[in-house]
């Protein structure tokens, strides 16, 4: 069995390790179909969810995953804590460490915060990145890969031969960054589709192709999976806006609507990490239609996070 010291970035995972995490997640998922879902391996261990940024599904998913493995879970949010009095990340983590923490799941607005935590010497805990700024969100990429594998790769092995299009606000998306890295490691061909204003500088050096044309991508590339990204209004307004002329125009060029849905291949699936802007990047027909695996992604997220916590926390001494 592999052991993960930390999980900071999807590029920490080579192909063999990624497949082993997905296989472990498949074992975990099988246990989640049982009536009694709780397993004993992390009994007596403590996981702290340290979420400096808003989250619904990721935080609840990590909490559920840790509890299903019998760990104690402490949910920390800066509101109502001494962070609002100006306490630093360092002092917050030293405080948590003094109380005996085995794993820290961290979400932070600053890209690189989990990396800083893991390599600071402030804590011995395993650090799992639950999203840092616009940088990385490795467990989201793992749950997306897991979902794609279940549907399209016969449930085992890697994603060799599959084509995935990632569509929308790539610029602000840590989900896209982690997915490009992980999906290509697993052998998929990835194409990013976005207006030029929503593609990052340097995208030419990424391990994927890119296009400004969603219709052509659908018709010529015949993607097996279409991953729609949320238009991140909050990051756009913080940057002064002006990324596209109007929501209606964005929807027309890059939204997944019924006509585009109808032109996808017979087996193609539609993913979205949530939260969705219904009517903007995805219509309700696409979000709720038979190709949509959005709800399944959420369920798979628990199994994947159980696998990551398990692989990062077993075989270590409890303090
Ligand atoms: C994503 C995130 O927070 O990075 N959501 C998630 O984790 N499910 C994507 C987003 O916010 O658009």
Boltz pocket constraint, residues with backbone or C-beta under 6 A from the ligand:
constraints:
  - pocket:
      binder: B
      contacts: [[A, 54], [A, 57], [A, 58], [A, 130], [A, 131], [A, 137], [A, 140], [A, 174], [A, 175], [A, 229], [A, 230], [A, 232], [A, 273], [A, 274], [A, 275]]
      max_distance: 6.0
